[in-house]
Amino acid sequence: MATYKSNDLFKGVGETGSSFVINVTRLWTLRIPMLYAFGKYTDFGPTGIWIAMILSNVVIYIIGQIWFEILFRRNTISTKQIT
């Protein structure tokens, strides 16, 4: 899944804090509100749950890739020594 690629990318370069923030953001600020909104304000039924889960993964993947690019261009990732 795309979200895990983004998380593993951060973990692989030693940015575990960024991976944690991505996971928390995906669940608490994206997925749960989307689940509520799709369940309460649409007629999708159980399909709305799956739509919300897919959308939260896609959105956080895009955010994660942008975040990684910003950190990489600032040289906070490329010059970091991993022990």
C-alpha positions, 0 to 999 in steps of 0.5 A, a space after each residue: 500500500 502506498 501509505 506504508 511506502 511513505 512510512 518505510 521511506 521515513 523509517 529507512 532514513 532514520 526519520 521515525 518521528 515523521 513516520 509517527 506523525 504521518 500515522 497519527 495524522 492519517 488515523 485521527 485527522 483524516 480517517 476518523 472524520 472521513 468515516 463519520 462524514 461518509 457514514 452520517 452525511 452520505 448514502 454510501 452505507 458500508 461502502 463509505 467506510 472503504 471509500 474513506 479508508 482509501 481516500 485517507 491513504 491516498 491523501 496521506 501518501 501525497 502529504 508524505 511524499 511532499 514532506 519527504 521532498 521538502 526534508 530532502 531538499 533542505 538536506 536534513 535527510 541526505 546528510 544524516 548519518 544512520 548508525 
